[in-house]
Amino acid sequence: MTDYLRPDSLEDALRARDEHPDWLLLAGGTDVMVGFAEKPAPSGVIDVFGLPGLCGVSREPDGTIRIGAATTYADILRSPIVQSDLPALAACVREIGAVQIQARGTLGGNVGTSSPVGDTLPVLLALDARLELASARARREMAYPDFLVGYRKTALAPTEIVAAVRFPVVPGRVQHWRKVGTRKAQAISKVMFAGSASLSPEGKILSPRIALGAVADRPIRVLAAESVLEGQSPSEPLADRARDAVISAIRPITDVRSTAEYRSTVAGNLVRRFVLGLGDAPKA
Ligand SMILES: Cc1cc2nc3c(=O)[nH]c(=O)nc-3n(C[C@H](O)[C@H](O)[C@H](O)COP(=O)(O)OP(=O)(O)OC[C@H]3O[C@@H](n4cnc5c(N)ncnc54)[C@H](O)[C@@H]3O)c2cc1C
């Protein structure tokens, strides 16, 4: 028999997690319910779907945008704050699964599963997201890259949950998202790219972020390509150099969805196109 708890508050959820760190933390269930009947049953379930303390999009006093971990993709898409200030996240979420998955799937679930093909994860990297991690005893904040420690492995402690994702707002920053999959809806990605950059009044690229998914054991930033771009003006030769830097830096695998060669070529081309697009973006 599996025990089932549905806490009424974040505090109750954290207490339950503290008492039962081995129980399954359930949000929308769109990852954990796949093949559930074939997996060993968990000794208990803590269900946080719709938990008020974990849901919602808000603009915080420090200017960051905070998205509660149990906020569904549908609610993220409906948020005017996300539409106006996080267009890369809005574009990404619009392409996740189909409407049924968007109605149940949550940002915290994507972060919790930490799959190399989790679509929102490169966006978190490209937009310098930070995670709020909470336990019954303490709260801490962590830069998102530090959370990713291996293939589907994260820095989350057994008694913690992801409470929220925070995004800094950088006025004028260009944001870009592109998912390449077999078809438009329900496709698991072959390659995902999220990029961001600011442009100086002279059109120089500042603080570029080049983030990719499905090309390594976890979502990654390609620092070598970012260094190529920093302080430069967008041009065809620069775009070629950034593409080459990406192709040299990544070591994707061949699997059922794609070949390593295809992933490398496509990743390089997506970055090249992003750099060329910066030439048309509004300057600061
Ligand atoms: C048909 C189908 C299509 C899909 N399409 C896509 C797609 O296009 N792109 C994509 O990226 N994914 C896709 N997915 C995968 C899935 O929908 C997403 O990963 C989703 O974000 C999972 O969220 P959830 O709330 O359902 O998580 P759950 O299944 O409830 O949980 C997933 C994992 O995260 C953990 N978790 C949940 N919330 C928290 C929290 N607050 N703190 C810590 N850990 C937590 C759980 O314990 C579990 O280990 C698809 C799945 C299906 C079935």
The ligand as an SDF file (V2000), in Angstrom:
LIG
                    3D

 53 58  0  0  0  0  0  0  0  0999 V2000
    3.0710   13.1020  -23.8390 C   0  0  0  0  0  0  0  0  0  0  0  0
    4.1690   13.8620  -23.1430 C   0  0  0  0  0  0  0  0  0  0  0  0
    4.7750   14.9190  -23.8020 C   0  0  0  0  0  0  0  0  0  0  0  0
    5.8060   15.6330  -23.1920 C   0  0  0  0  0  0  0  0  0  0  0  0
    6.3980   16.6510  -23.8820 N   0  0  0  0  0  0  0  0  0  0  0  0
    7.4160   17.3220  -23.3160 C   0  0  0  0  0  0  0  0  0  0  0  0
    8.0770   18.3690  -24.0540 C   0  0  0  0  0  0  0  0  0  0  0  0
    7.7210   18.7200  -25.1830 O   0  0  0  0  0  0  0  0  0  0  0  0
    9.1120   19.0000  -23.4280 N   0  0  0  0  0  0  0  0  0  0  0  0
    9.5390   18.6750  -22.1670 C   0  0  0  0  0  0  0  0  0  0  0  0
   10.4830   19.2720  -21.6650 O   0  0  0  0  0  0  0  0  0  0  0  0
    8.9290   17.6880  -21.4660 N   0  0  0  0  0  0  0  0  0  0  0  0
    7.8810   17.0180  -22.0000 C   0  0  0  0  0  0  0  0  0  0  0  0
    7.2690   16.0090  -21.2950 N   0  0  0  0  0  0  0  0  0  0  0  0
    7.7610   15.6890  -19.9300 C   0  0  0  0  0  0  0  0  0  0  0  0
    6.9950   16.4010  -18.7830 C   0  0  0  0  0  0  0  0  0  0  0  0
    5.7250   16.8360  -19.1910 O   0  0  0  0  0  0  0  0  0  0  0  0
    7.7650   17.6130  -18.2290 C   0  0  0  0  0  0  0  0  0  0  0  0
    9.0750   17.2370  -17.8230 O   0  0  0  0  0  0  0  0  0  0  0  0
    7.0470   18.2900  -17.0580 C   0  0  0  0  0  0  0  0  0  0  0  0
    7.6340   19.5230  -16.7890 O   0  0  0  0  0  0  0  0  0  0  0  0
    7.0580   17.4580  -15.7880 C   0  0  0  0  0  0  0  0  0  0  0  0
    6.3500   18.1890  -14.8130 O   0  0  0  0  0  0  0  0  0  0  0  0
    5.3280   17.4790  -13.8060 P   0  0  0  0  0  0  0  0  0  0  0  0
    4.7630   18.5210  -12.9530 O   0  0  0  0  0  0  0  0  0  0  0  0
    4.3670   16.6270  -14.5400 O   0  0  0  0  0  0  0  0  0  0  0  0
    6.3710   16.5790  -12.9950 O   0  0  0  0  0  0  0  0  0  0  0  0
    6.1500   15.1780  -12.2050 P   0  0  0  0  0  0  0  0  0  0  0  0
    5.9940   14.0680  -13.1950 O   0  0  0  0  0  0  0  0  0  0  0  0
    5.1000   15.3010  -11.1460 O   0  0  0  0  0  0  0  0  0  0  0  0
    7.5570   15.0890  -11.4970 O   0  0  0  0  0  0  0  0  0  0  0  0
    8.7400   14.9320  -12.2460 C   0  0  0  0  0  0  0  0  0  0  0  0
    9.9510   14.8400  -11.3000 C   0  0  0  0  0  0  0  0  0  0  0  0
   10.2000   16.1020  -10.7230 O   0  0  0  0  0  0  0  0  0  0  0  0
   10.1330   16.0160   -9.3030 C   0  0  0  0  0  0  0  0  0  0  0  0
    9.5100   17.2600   -8.8440 N   0  0  0  0  0  0  0  0  0  0  0  0
    8.3100   17.7620   -9.1970 C   0  0  0  0  0  0  0  0  0  0  0  0
    8.1090   18.9530   -8.5910 N   0  0  0  0  0  0  0  0  0  0  0  0
    9.2090   19.1870   -7.8380 C   0  0  0  0  0  0  0  0  0  0  0  0
    9.6130   20.2440   -6.9610 C   0  0  0  0  0  0  0  0  0  0  0  0
    8.8310   21.3080   -6.7380 N   0  0  0  0  0  0  0  0  0  0  0  0
   10.8050   20.1510   -6.3440 N   0  0  0  0  0  0  0  0  0  0  0  0
   11.6070   19.0900   -6.5580 C   0  0  0  0  0  0  0  0  0  0  0  0
   11.2970   18.0660   -7.3740 N   0  0  0  0  0  0  0  0  0  0  0  0
   10.1120   18.1140   -8.0010 C   0  0  0  0  0  0  0  0  0  0  0  0
    9.3040   14.7780   -8.9980 C   0  0  0  0  0  0  0  0  0  0  0  0
    9.5940   14.2520   -7.7310 O   0  0  0  0  0  0  0  0  0  0  0  0
    9.7480   13.8750  -10.1440 C   0  0  0  0  0  0  0  0  0  0  0  0
   10.9900   13.2760   -9.8370 O   0  0  0  0  0  0  0  0  0  0  0  0
    6.2260   15.2850  -21.8680 C   0  0  0  0  0  0  0  0  0  0  0  0
    5.5900   14.2330  -21.1880 C   0  0  0  0  0  0  0  0  0  0  0  0
    4.5730   13.5350  -21.8110 C   0  0  0  0  0  0  0  0  0  0  0  0
    3.9050   12.3940  -21.0590 C   0  0  0  0  0  0  0  0  0  0  0  0
  1  2  1  0
  2  3  1  0
  2 52  2  0
  3  4  2  0
  4  5  1  0
  4 50  1  0
  5  6  2  0
  6  7  1  0
  6 13  1  0
  7  8  2  0
  7  9  1  0
  9 10  1  0
 10 11  2  0
 10 12  1  0
 12 13  2  0
 13 14  1  0
 14 15  1  0
 14 50  1  0
 15 16  1  0
 16 17  1  0
 16 18  1  0
 18 19  1  0
 18 20  1  0
 20 21  1  0
 20 22  1  0
 22 23  1  0
 23 24  1  0
 24 25  2  0
 24 26  1  0
 24 27  1  0
 27 28  1  0
 28 29  2  0
 28 30  1  0
 28 31  1  0
 31 32  1  0
 32 33  1  0
 33 34  1  0
 33 48  1  0
 34 35  1  0
 35 36  1  0
 35 46  1  0
 36 37  1  0
 36 45  1  0
 37 38  2  0
 38 39  1  0
 39 40  1  0
 39 45  2  0
 40 41  1  0
 40 42  2  0
 42 43  1  0
 43 44  2  0
 44 45  1  0
 46 47  1  0
 46 48  1  0
 48 49  1  0
 50 51  2  0
 51 52  1  0
 52 53  1  0
M  END
$$$$
